[in-house]
Each structure stands twice: as C-alpha cells, then as structure tokens.
C-alpha cells in the first residue's frame, strides 16, 4: 500500500541564528559578572540568578545547534528527518533546570540556618543590570518562541530570569534598608521554586511528543467518529495519532470498507478529511474488506 509522506522542512533563518548568537553572548557576559559580584558581595541569591542565567546561555547554545540539525533532510539513517532535535534539546534544557533548581533549594535551606553577611548595594546594581540583559535577550528570541518548543523554552527561561532579577533587587534593597540577611536565602528558595514550577509545566508536552503521545487537539475520539461517517467506511480501528515533529501530526489506521465501496475513493476522501480538517498531511491507511478485517480489533492502539 503506498504511503504519503509530506514533511515540512525548516527554512534557513540566518537572522534568527544571529539573534540566538547575540542572546548567548550577552547571557555569558552577564553570568560571569553576576558570579563575580555574588562572590564579592556574599549573595547566594545573586549567584543563584547567575547560575540560572548560565543555564539559559547553555540552553540557547543547545537551541542554536538543534535548530541547525533540525533543518537536515531525511536520510537512510533518520528516515523521519531530524526535526525532533529541537524537542530533544528542550528535554535536555528542562532536565538541567530541574537539577539546578534542586541544588539551589538545598543551598538556600542551608543558608537559612547559617546566614552570612551580604553587601546589598552590589546585589542591587548587578541584579539591575541582569534585568536589562534578560529583557533584551527575551526580546531577541520572542518571535522565534511562537513556533518552536525549543525556543519557547529559552524565551520563558529568560522571562523567568527577569522576574528572578526583580526578586534579587528586592532582596538587596531590604538588606540595605533593614540589614535583613535572611531575605537572601528566602529569595533563593523562591527562585528555585519558580524554576521547578516552570520546568514541570514545560517538560510535560516535550515528554508527550517523545513518547509518541496523541496531541490534545484534535480529540482522537471525535476524529475517529468523523472518519467513520465518510461514505464507504464500515469502521476504523488500530488508530495511532502522534507528533512527527512539534508542528507535524501523523496518523495510522486500519479502515474496513463497507460493502460495494471503492477502496481508492474511500482512501482519497479520508486523506482529504484528515488533511483539510485536521492538518494531518502524513497518514497511512491500511484498507481492509469485511472478509479480511482484523478479528476483535482495538479501536485505538494495537
């Protein structure tokens, strides 16, 4: 049975690559400045924000590499192409963030019981600079974040960094005004909690794609019901719906023909429905008659 394979290849985007490169550069410079300032001032919150910035810079490096790999066409080794490279990169980035957040939480708890002196004015100045850089980085990659799970993760990381910088500025101000040293580990724990929450939300759809999970939209039961009302279809079973890549759905199904139906006509109408209504360009339909249909088949899965 012939299969239709319509793959969307990412267009070359040199401007996007340049924006990512600039975002990486400014984040690395900022990270180094924050670490030095954090050591001099004694601020764990500032170092926590620096480590988060470093993770963003590394995530952008991975994102940059993944974008380039994803453009490669299918070949003998990767017959589905390389589009999922960006999804794999997103998984790496989120996993790294979770590990970092847990480390920061442990350090913050230790500081709660053993607070240290913190130079507040250094914290405020450097965190203010970080806020500007985080906002600039987010602006550089905002447009790309709208259609890529990989770049969306990088964008949200920088947005989280901006919020973290605001929290660090608040901590430094309170230290200057009231010498409240406990605010530093408290803010560190808040940043850690936010990173964990953000990462948990972001990693779920990434894992879903890698596990070949069905998308939330369209609803699979509704899709099957519409397939079965196509003229000439007796029933549909062994249905699989998954993400080929982030924006490309694929479907595989067995279709039992009604008595007297013409296989080519039914197949054409089903593919038209799947492509036109649901945007599924990659569909593999195994046509069966009532005589050779599967015995006691499952509607979904196999």
C-alpha positions in Angstrom: 0.0 0.0 0.0 1.6 3.4 -1.0 2.2 5.8 1.8 2.0 9.6 1.6 5.0 11.4 3.3 4.7 15.2 3.3 7.4 16.5 5.5 7.8 20.2 6.4 11.5 21.2 6.3 12.5 24.3 8.3 13.6 27.2 6.2 17.0 28.7 6.7 16.8 31.6 9.1 20.1 33.4 9.3 18.5 36.4 11.1 17.2 34.0 13.7 20.6 32.4 14.1 22.2 35.8 14.6 19.6 36.7 17.3 20.3 33.5 19.2 24.1 34.1 18.9 23.8 37.6 20.4 21.5 36.3 23.1 24.1 33.6 24.0 26.9 36.2 24.1 25.1 38.7 26.4 24.0 36.0 28.8 27.5 34.6 29.2 28.9 38.0 29.9 26.1 38.7 32.4 26.7 35.3 34.1 30.4 36.0 34.7 29.6 39.4 36.1 26.9 38.1 38.4 29.1 35.3 39.7 32.0 37.7 40.5 29.6 40.1 42.1 27.9 37.3 44.1 31.2 36.1 45.5 32.3 39.6 46.4 29.0 40.6 48.0 28.3 37.2 49.6 24.9 37.0 48.0 23.6 33.5 47.3 20.6 34.9 45.6 22.8 36.7 43.1 24.8 33.5 42.4 21.5 31.6 42.1 20.4 34.1 39.5 23.8 33.8 37.7 23.5 30.0 37.6 20.0 30.3 36.1 21.4 32.8 33.5 24.2 30.3 32.7 21.6 27.6 32.2 19.8 30.0 29.8 23.0 30.6 27.9 23.7 26.9 27.6 20.1 26.3 26.6 20.4 28.9 23.8 23.6 27.1 22.6 21.8 23.8 22.5 18.8 25.5 20.9 21.1 27.0 18.2 22.6 23.6 17.4 19.3 21.9 17.4 17.8 24.5 15.0 20.6 23.8 12.5 20.3 20.0 12.9 16.5 20.1 12.5 17.0 21.6 9.0 18.7 18.5 7.7 16.6 16.4 5.3 15.6 12.8 5.9 18.3 10.2 5.0 19.0 6.5 5.3 19.8 6.8 9.0 17.0 9.1 10.0 14.1 8.3 7.7 11.7 10.7 9.6 14.2 13.5 9.3 15.9 15.5 12.1 13.0 17.7 13.2 12.8 16.2 16.7 16.3 17.5 17.5 14.7 20.6 18.9 12.4 18.6 21.1 15.3 16.6 22.5 17.1 19.9 23.1 14.1 21.2 25.1 14.2 18.0 27.2 17.9 18.4 28.0 17.3 22.1 28.9 14.4 21.4 31.2 16.1 18.5 32.9 19.2 20.6 33.6 17.0 23.3 35.0 15.3 20.9 37.4 18.7 19.7 38.7 19.9 23.3 39.2 16.8 24.3 41.0 17.1 21.4 43.4 20.7 22.3 44.1 19.8 26.0 44.8 17.0 24.9 47.1 19.4 22.8 49.1 21.9 25.7 49.3 19.1 28.1 50.3 17.9 25.9 53.1 21.5 25.6 54.4 21.8 29.5 54.4 18.6 29.8 56.4 20.3 28.1 59.3 23.7 29.7 58.7 23.1 33.2 57.3 26.1 35.3 56.1 26.7 38.9 55.6 25.6 40.3 52.2 26.7 43.6 50.6 23.3 44.9 49.4 24.4 47.7 47.1 26.4 45.3 44.9 23.4 42.9 44.7 21.1 45.8 43.6 23.4 47.2 40.9 24.3 43.8 39.3 20.7 42.5 39.5 19.5 45.7 37.8 22.0 45.1 35.0 20.8 41.5 34.8 17.2 42.7 34.5 18.1 44.8 31.5 20.0 41.9 29.8 17.3 39.4 30.5 14.7 41.7 28.9 17.0 42.3 25.9 17.6 38.5 25.5 13.8 37.8 25.7 13.2 40.4 23.0 15.8 38.9 20.7 14.2 35.5 20.7 10.5 36.4 21.2 9.5 36.0 17.6 11.1 32.5 17.3 9.4 31.4 20.5 6.0 31.4 18.9 6.5 28.4 16.7 9.2 26.3 18.4 9.1 24.4 21.7 12.8 24.7 21.9 13.0 28.5 21.5 9.8 28.9 23.6 11.7 27.2 26.5 14.6 29.5 26.0 12.3 32.6 25.9 10.4 31.5 29.1 13.8 30.9 30.8 14.8 34.5 30.2 11.4 35.8 31.3 11.9 33.8 34.5 15.3 35.3 34.8 13.9 38.8 34.6 11.4 38.0 37.4 14.3 36.5 39.4 16.3 39.7 38.9 13.4 41.7 40.3 13.3 39.4 43.3 17.1 39.8 43.9 16.8 43.6 43.6 14.1 43.5 46.3 16.3 41.3 48.5 19.3 43.7 48.1 17.1 46.7 48.9 15.8 45.1 52.1 19.4 44.2 53.1 20.4 47.9 52.6 17.4 49.3 54.5 17.0 46.8 57.3 20.0 44.5 57.3 17.6 41.5 56.9 20.1 38.8 55.9 17.6 36.0 55.9 15.9 37.6 52.8 18.8 36.3 50.6 18.2 32.6 51.2 14.4 33.2 51.2 14.6 34.8 47.7 16.9 31.9 46.6 14.2 29.4 47.6 11.6 31.4 45.8 13.7 31.5 42.6 14.3 27.7 43.0 10.6 27.0 43.4 9.7 29.2 40.4 12.3 27.3 38.2 10.9 24.0 39.3 7.3 25.0 38.6 8.2 26.4 35.2 10.2 23.4 34.3 7.5 21.0 35.3 5.0 22.8 33.1 7.4 22.9 30.1 8.7 19.4 30.2 5.3 17.7 30.1 4.5 18.4 26.4 8.1 17.7 25.5 7.9 14.2 27.0 4.5 13.7 25.4 6.0 14.3 21.9 8.9 12.0 22.6 6.6 9.3 23.9 4.6 9.5 20.7 1.6 10.7 22.7 -1.5 11.9 20.9 -1.9 15.7 20.8 -4.6 17.4 22.9 -6.1 18.8 19.7 -7.8 17.3 17.8 -9.7 15.0 20.1 -9.0 11.5 18.9 -12.5 10.1 19.5 -14.1 12.9 17.5 -11.6 12.4 14.7 -12.4 8.6 14.5 -16.1 9.4 14.5 -15.7 11.7 11.6 -13.6 9.2 9.7 -16.4 6.6 10.2 -19.1 8.8 8.7 -17.2 9.1 5.4 -19.1 7.3 2.7 -17.8 3.8 2.2 -16.3 3.3 5.6 -17.7 0.5 7.8 -15.4 1.1 10.7 -11.9 2.3 11.7 -9.6 0.6 14.2 -5.9 0.3 15.2 -5.7 4.1 15.2 -2.4 5.8 16.1 -2.1 9.6 16.2 1.2 11.2 17.1 3.6 14.1 16.6 6.1 13.5 13.8 7.7 16.8 14.9 6.3 19.7 17.1 4.1 21.0 14.3 3.5 17.9 12.2 0.9 15.3 13.0 0.8 11.8 11.7 -1.9 9.2 11.7 -2.0 5.4 11.0 -5.2 3.4 10.9 -6.9 0.3 9.5 -10.1 1.1 7.5 -12.7 -1.5 6.8 -14.7 -0.8 3.6 -18.5 -1.0 3.5 -20.0 -3.5 1.0 -19.6 -2.2 -2.5 -17.2 0.7 -1.6 -14.3 1.6 -3.9 -11.0 1.5 -2.0 -9.3 4.3 -3.9 -12.3 6.6 -3.5 -12.6 6.0 0.3 -8.9 6.5 0.8 -8.9 9.7 -1.2 -11.9 11.1 0.8 -10.3 10.1 4.2 -7.0 11.7 3.3 -8.8 14.8 2.2 -10.7 14.9 5.5 -7.5 14.4 7.6 -5.5 17.0 5.7 -8.2 19.6 5.2 -9.9 19.5 8.5 -7.2 18.4 10.9 -4.0 19.4 9.1 -2.7 15.8 9.1 -0.6 15.6 5.9 1.1 12.3 6.9 -1.4 9.5 7.0 -1.0 5.8 6.5 -4.3 3.9 5.9 -4.5 0.1 5.6 -7.6 -0.8 3.7 -9.5 -4.0 4.7 -12.7 -5.6 3.5 -15.2 -7.2 5.8 -13.8 -10.6 4.7 -10.2 -10.0 5.7 -10.7 -7.4 8.6 -8.8 -7.9 11.9 -10.6 -10.1 14.4 -11.7 -8.3 17.7 -9.5 -5.2 17.0 -8.9 -2.4 19.3 -10.1 1.0 18.1 -7.1 2.8 19.5 -3.7 1.2 19.5 -3.0 -2.4 18.6 
